[in-house]
């Protein structure tokens, strides 16, 4: 029995992590350039715990099956081991792990998703650009380096109170932007510099083009990325040519389709290498968007 427990983007490109629940092993492997089909089953299992300080992930000792109405991806025991509350500033208690984490250096960043979608957030300085990659930002700028998460949060709250600046973006909105708007790194850099200088009254730092991490083929993200008109909620198929956040870029018959893997996390899956068991389609005119 296998479970898709973790997924994301590292500095070498897209990867998946699959837990073998029977063997008690976790396998992490690159998927860019690989052809495969992932089939999702309704059963869900705990993805394990995450160490805030070492950034290491461990499998759930009990391979705990999660109730169908349970919204989280970690069982209560693993959630307690992790001890992370992303909204620590809204109350609800802070664990010893979170207190230690909050006392480490943090950064305030500006994430660019489109000319009309700029988001401010914070993350541990040790995680650097990884947090931006997890979110699927196309470009970014580090705004401020702070000694603690508390100081970073004060800056985040201040900047997010400015009209037109987002504090969060739904996954569905990120998907819409990826499949409907082209990303011009030069345009993004100019807009971020102008926003930081004129709107935030801060000195801009060097903009970061994050697209280079999402695919080794620069042309993938400069061409049309299609939304399938026949999406499947239980199958991902094709040749992976990149991944933006949790959105896999799957190529079939010369076209690239955006397929979200977010809802596959924690589910039991079948992973079939070298097989394409589902075919996507999209209207021809979608290719004219870029």
C-alpha positions, 0 to 999 in steps of 0.5 A, spaced: 500 500 500 502 506 498 500 513 500 502 520 496 504 523 503 509 529 501 510 533 494 513 540 492 519 543 489 526 543 491 532 547 488 533 542 483 526 541 480 519 538 482 519 531 486 514 527 490 515 523 496 511 517 497 510 513 503 510 505 502 505 504 508 507 496 509 514 497 508 515 503 512 519 507 507 519 513 504 522 514 497 523 521 494 524 522 487 525 527 481 519 527 476 521 532 471 521 528 464 518 522 467 512 519 464 507 516 469 499 516 472 497 517 479 491 514 481 488 517 487 484 513 492 479 515 498 483 513 504 487 518 507 493 516 512 497 521 516 503 524 512 507 524 519 511 530 523 515 536 521 521 538 525 521 546 525 528 547 527 531 541 522 526 541 517 526 534 517 520 530 516 518 523 519 513 518 517 507 517 522 509 511 527 502 508 527 501 509 519 495 512 522 489 512 517 485 519 518 477 519 518 474 521 512 471 528 515 478 530 518 481 536 514 488 536 516 494 531 513 497 529 520 494 525 525 493 529 532 500 525 535 504 528 529 501 535 529 503 535 536 510 533 535 510 538 529 507 544 534 506 549 528 501 554 528 501 558 522 497 564 525 500 564 532 499 571 532 491 570 532 492 566 539 490 559 540 497 557 544 504 556 542 508 550 543 515 549 545 517 548 538 513 554 535 517 558 541 523 556 539 522 557 531 519 564 532 525 566 536 530 565 529 531 570 524 525 571 519 524 574 513 518 578 510 517 577 502 513 580 497 511 574 492 508 576 485 503 572 482 500 577 477 501 585 476 494 585 480 496 579 485 502 581 490 502 578 496 506 579 503 508 574 507 513 571 512 518 565 513 524 563 517 530 565 514 533 558 514 527 556 509 529 562 504 526 561 497 523 554 499 517 557 502 516 562 495 517 555 491 511 552 495 506 557 494 508 557 487 510 565 486 512 567 479 517 572 482 519 575 489 523 580 493 525 580 500 523 586 503 526 585 510 530 581 515 528 580 522 531 577 528 524 574 530 517 571 527 514 577 531 518 582 528 517 580 521 509 579 523 509 586 525 511 588 518 507 583 514 501 586 518 503 593 516 504 592 509 498 587 508 493 593 510 495 597 504 489 596 499 491 592 493 496 587 497 494 580 499 496 577 505 493 570 502 491 567 495 487 561 494 489 555 491 484 556 486 486 563 484 493 561 483 491 556 478 487 561 475 493 565 474 497 560 472 493 558 466 490 565 464 496 570 465 503 570 462 509 571 466 514 577 464 520 577 469 522 584 467 515 586 468 514 583 475 521 586 477 519 593 475 512 593 478 515 590 485 521 595 485 515 601 484 511 598 489 516 597 494 519 604 493 512 608 492 507 604 496 511 601 501 516 607 502 522 602 502 528 601 499 527 595 494 532 589 493 534 585 487 528 581 484 528 574 484 525 570 478 523 563 481 521 560 474 527 557 473 526 553 479 519 550 476 522 547 470 529 546 467 526 548 460 525 555 460 520 555 454 515 551 458 513 557 462 513 562 457 508 558 453 501 556 454 499 552 460 492 549 459 487 548 464 483 541 461 476 542 459 475 535 462 479 535 469 479 529 473 479 529 480 482 522 481 488 521 476 494 525 474 497 523 467 502 525 462 510 527 462 511 532 467 515 538 464 515 542 471 511 544 477 509 550 480 508 550 487 503 544 488 501 544 480 504 539 476 505 541 469 503 535 465 505 534 457 500 530 453 501 530 445 505 537 445 500 541 450 502 542 457 496 542 462 496 544 469 494 539 474 493 540 481 496 535 486 494 539 492 488 534 494 492 528 493 497 529 499 495 524 504 491 519 500 493 512 498 495 512 491 497 508 485 503 510 482 504 507 475 511 509 471 511 509 464 503 509 463 498 514 461 491 512 463 488 519 462 487 524 456 486 531 457 483 536 452 482 543 452 479 548 446 485 550 441 484 557 442 487 557 449 494 557 446 493 564 444 493 567 451 501 567 451 
